[in-house]
Each structure stands twice: as C-alpha cells, then as structure tokens.
C-alpha cells in the first residue's frame, strides 16, 4: 500500500511503475524490473480522458529516458528486456476507469460484492499468456466499501479479497493499492506505518506499506517504506515532479541521525550490543 496526502503524486508514481513493469524499463532509473509482464490498473478518480493524458505523459517520459540511455558514453547503460520496450506498453498495460461507478469489493458487512466477483471472472477469462504481474488499485477508498475505514473486521475482509485476486488470477500477481493519509499525519516531519487514514486493519493486512510525503518543497517528495514483513527497510529516496508531473529520482535521503550516531561516545556498559 502506498500512502500519501491528496495531490502528492501517488497516481503518477503508480502509473510510472505500471508502465515500467509492462515495458521492462527500470523504475525511476534505478530499480530493475526482474520480469516484465501484463499489468491491470484500475483508477477510481480518473476518467478515460484523464488516463489517456496520463499515459501520454508517461510514454513521452520513458521515450526520453530510453533516448538518454542510448546516448550514454560512460558505459552505465541500464539493461533492457526488449529491443523496442515502448511497443509493449499498449500490449501489457490494461487500464480500467471506474470513475463514477460503485466499484466496492465488499459491502457494509464485509461480504464480497457482485462487482468483485465479476471483476475476478474477467481477469481469469481475459488474462494474457503468462498471466498478470501486477494489479493496481487507485485509491483504496474506491474499492474498499463504506465501512473499510471504520471497521477492522471489514478492512480485513477487503484485504482477503485482494489476496483472493492474487491467488486465483493467472500469474499470481502482486496487489498494490494507494491510500490517503490521515489528517493527523499530514505535515508531520516523519512518516510512520500509522499514517494511513482510518482502520488499522488495512495497514495490518498489507505486507508492505510505503509513504509518499512532502519534501523540501511541493516539487519534491520523500518515498519511504514504513512497514515491511519480508524485507529489510530500504533507504528513503527523494523524487521530484517533472514538468508533466511524472516523478523522477533525485537523490537518496540522508539519515538525519547518522552523524549523531557516529559522534556518540562509546558506552562503558559491558552489556551493550548483546541483543544486536
């Protein structure tokens, strides 16, 4: 789950990731795509025209990255899975606008809806050869139902729907959803796993949660993993909105406490470090 305040750039970041998985082009220039493939991206706050313009910008951004990569003379080219990666964008990326629709996966009691079951059947019937690599839902509030942010049990049932999608969809794709920050978390200097709005059942059920927070100004955002069940915590990184709103890697964020740790005097406590 990717958590961030409204307007921070979650949709653009997810769209870029979806396009990178579809084409095999490294995400933010630094994260290689191990296995490119089909992606299904459901957008709740964007109509067909919005999505067309968004993907046009993403396509133009990636075309520029490929051009720059080909012209490099320092030998630091990133690898490609396909000779013409952008040809795979319309082949591998399916976008579905649910703007103006009731697209809840669960009802007020947490029971699966007809929309959910119909969507699952469509995924099974229309899955490409090799199945899907990734399913993206933006934002969670459009799919969770009216009680998901209020009731932990209903939130858990919603997470179970996502798990079922992964288990039963050909390819066993990764599930990725965006979610809004709580009012209390907006503007806080440090991100945490309690940033997501509403029920804690969403954060508890997800295996990984990242936060997209405001950086030094509105053009910069800090991407930070705040919860992970299966990996170590990676470094925070800074992304910058390009002229079209498409995010680009700017730098790795320095640990504000790193210097303090280096300068801290050694302790005389003989038990220090026993639990490392």
C-alpha positions in Angstrom: 0.0 0.0 0.0 1.2 3.5 -1.0 0.0 6.1 1.5 0.1 9.9 0.8 -1.9 13.1 1.0 -4.1 14.2 -1.8 -2.2 15.7 -4.7 1.2 14.4 -3.6 1.6 12.3 -6.8 0.5 8.8 -5.9 -1.3 8.2 -9.2 1.6 9.4 -11.3 4.1 7.3 -9.3 1.9 4.2 -9.7 1.3 4.8 -13.4 5.0 5.1 -13.9 5.6 1.8 -12.0 2.8 0.1 -14.0 4.4 1.3 -17.3 7.9 0.1 -16.2 6.6 -3.4 -15.3 4.8 -3.5 -18.7 7.9 -2.5 -20.7 10.8 -3.7 -18.5 12.3 -0.2 -18.3 13.9 0.4 -14.8 11.6 2.2 -12.4 12.9 5.7 -11.5 16.0 4.7 -13.5 17.4 2.7 -10.5 15.0 -0.3 -9.8 15.4 -3.0 -12.4 12.3 -4.9 -13.5 13.1 -8.6 -13.0 10.2 -9.9 -15.0 8.2 -7.6 -17.2 4.6 -8.6 -18.0 0.9 -7.7 -18.0 -0.4 -5.1 -15.6 -4.1 -4.2 -14.8 -4.5 -0.7 -13.4 -7.9 0.3 -12.0 -8.4 4.1 -11.5 -11.2 5.4 -9.4 -10.6 9.1 -9.6 -9.8 9.5 -13.3 -12.0 9.2 -16.4 -10.8 7.8 -19.7 -9.6 11.2 -20.9 -7.5 11.7 -17.8 -6.0 8.3 -18.2 -5.1 8.9 -21.9 -3.3 12.1 -21.0 -1.5 10.5 -18.0 -0.2 7.6 -20.2 0.7 10.0 -23.0 3.0 11.8 -20.5 4.4 8.6 -19.1 5.1 7.4 -22.7 6.9 10.6 -23.5 8.9 10.5 -20.3 10.1 6.9 -20.9 10.9 7.6 -24.5 13.2 10.4 -23.3 14.8 8.1 -20.8 15.5 5.5 -23.5 17.0 8.2 -25.7 19.3 9.4 -22.9 20.3 5.8 -22.1 21.2 5.0 -25.7 23.4 8.2 -25.9 25.4 7.5 -22.8 29.2 7.1 -23.3 30.2 6.2 -19.8 29.2 2.6 -20.1 26.5 2.9 -17.4 23.5 2.0 -19.5 20.6 0.3 -17.9 19.7 -3.1 -19.5 16.5 -3.7 -21.5 14.3 -6.8 -21.8 13.0 -5.8 -25.3 14.6 -4.2 -28.3 11.6 -1.7 -28.5 10.2 -1.6 -25.0 7.5 1.0 -25.6 5.9 -1.3 -28.1 4.9 -3.4 -25.1 3.1 -0.6 -23.2 -0.2 -0.9 -25.0 0.2 -4.7 -25.2 0.9 -5.2 -21.5 -0.9 -2.4 -19.7 -4.6 -2.6 -19.3 -6.3 0.5 -17.7 -9.8 0.4 -16.4 -11.5 3.6 -15.2 -14.2 3.1 -12.6 -14.8 6.8 -12.3 -18.5 7.4 -11.3 -19.1 3.7 -10.6 -19.8 1.7 -7.5 -16.7 -0.4 -7.5 -16.7 -1.7 -3.9 -15.2 -5.1 -3.4 -17.1 -5.6 -0.1 -20.4 -4.4 1.3 -21.1 -2.9 4.8 -20.8 -6.3 6.4 -17.6 -7.2 4.6 -19.2 -9.6 2.1 -17.9 -9.8 -1.5 -19.9 -7.8 -3.9 -21.1 -8.7 -7.4 -18.6 -6.2 -8.8 -15.7 -8.0 -7.2 -16.8 -11.4 -8.4 -17.4 -10.2 -11.9 -14.0 -8.5 -12.0 -12.3 -11.7 -10.8 -14.0 -13.7 -13.5 -13.0 -11.2 -16.2 -9.4 -11.4 -15.0 -9.5 -15.2 -15.3 -11.1 -15.2 -18.8 -9.0 -12.4 -20.3 -5.6 -13.0 -18.8 -2.8 -12.9 -21.3 -0.4 -15.8 -21.8 1.7 -15.9 -18.7 -0.9 -14.2 -16.6 -0.6 -10.8 -14.9 2.4 -9.5 -13.0 0.7 -6.7 -11.2 -2.7 -5.3 -10.3 -3.0 -1.7 -9.1 -6.0 -0.1 -7.4 -6.1 3.7 -7.0 -7.3 4.7 -4.4 -8.3 2.1 -1.8 -11.4 4.1 -0.8 -13.0 3.4 -4.3 -12.7 -0.3 -3.8 -12.9 -0.9 -0.1 -16.6 -0.2 0.6 -18.2 2.2 3.1 -17.1 0.6 6.3 -13.5 -0.4 5.5 -12.0 2.7 7.0 -14.2 2.3 10.1 -14.3 -1.4 10.9 -11.2 -3.6 11.3 -13.1 -6.7 10.5 -14.5 -5.3 7.3 -11.0 -4.0 6.4 -9.6 -7.5 6.9 -12.2 -8.9 4.6 -11.2 -6.4 2.0 -7.6 -7.4 2.3 -8.8 -11.0 1.9 -10.4 -10.0 -1.4 -7.1 -8.7 -2.6 -5.4 -12.0 -1.5 -8.0 -14.0 -3.4 -7.4 -11.9 -6.5 -3.7 -12.7 -6.3 -4.3 -16.4 -5.6 -6.9 -17.0 -8.4 -5.7 -14.7 -11.1 -3.4 -16.3 -13.6 0.2 -15.3 -12.9 -0.5 -14.8 -9.2 0.1 -11.0 -9.5 1.2 -8.6 -6.8 -1.5 -6.4 -5.4 -0.8 -2.7 -5.0 -3.1 0.0 -3.8 -2.9 3.6 -2.9 -4.5 5.2 0.2 -4.8 8.6 1.7 -3.0 9.8 4.8 -4.9 10.6 7.9 -5.4 14.3 8.8 -3.1 13.8 11.8 -0.3 12.5 9.6 -0.3 15.3 7.0 2.5 17.7 7.6 4.3 15.5 10.1 8.1 15.6 9.8 8.5 11.8 9.9 6.4 9.1 8.2 5.2 6.0 10.1 3.1 3.0 9.5 0.2 4.7 11.3 -0.1 7.3 8.6 -2.9 5.6 6.7 -6.4 7.0 7.1 -9.0 5.1 9.0 -8.9 1.5 10.2 -5.6 0.0 11.2 -6.8 -3.3 9.6 -5.6 -2.0 6.2 -2.0 -1.5 7.4 -2.0 -4.7 9.4 -3.2 -6.7 6.5 -0.8 -5.3 3.9 2.6 -6.9 3.8 4.4 -3.7 2.8 3.4 0.0 3.2 5.2 3.0 1.8 4.7 6.7 2.5 4.9 9.5 -0.1 5.5 12.7 2.0 6.2 16.3 1.2 9.9 17.1 0.8 11.7 20.4 1.0 9.0 22.0 -1.3 6.0 20.9 -3.2 8.0 19.7 -6.2 9.9 17.2 -4.0 8.5 14.1 -2.2 10.1 11.5 0.1 9.3 7.9 -0.6 9.9 5.8 2.4 8.9 2.2 3.4 7.2 2.3 6.8 6.2 -1.3 7.1 7.7 -4.5 5.6 7.0 -8.1 6.6 9.6 -9.8 4.4 12.5 -7.5 3.8 14.8 -5.1 5.5 13.9 -1.4 5.4 15.5 0.3 2.3 16.8 3.8 2.3 14.4 6.8 1.9 14.6 8.4 -1.5 13.7 11.8 -2.9 11.6 12.1 -6.1 11.0 15.3 -8.0 7.9 16.1 -10.1 8.9 16.8 -13.7 7.2 19.4 -15.8 4.4 17.0 -16.6 4.1 15.7 -13.0 5.9 12.5 -13.8 8.2 11.7 -10.8 12.0 11.3 -11.3 14.6 10.0 -8.9 16.5 13.0 -7.4 18.7 11.5 -4.6 18.8 9.2 -1.7 17.7 10.9 1.5 20.4 11.3 4.1 19.7 9.8 7.6 19.4 12.8 9.9 20.6 10.8 12.8 23.7 9.3 11.0 26.1 12.0 12.2 24.8 11.9 15.7 25.3 8.1 15.8 28.9 8.4 14.6 29.8 11.1 17.1 28.1 9.4 20.1 30.7 8.3 22.7 31.2 4.7 23.4 29.4 3.3 26.4 31.2 1.6 29.3 28.2 -0.7 29.7 29.5 -4.3 29.3 26.1 -5.5 28.1 25.8 -3.0 25.3 25.2 -4.8 22.0 24.2 -8.1 23.4 20.9 -8.0 21.5 22.3 -6.9 18.2 
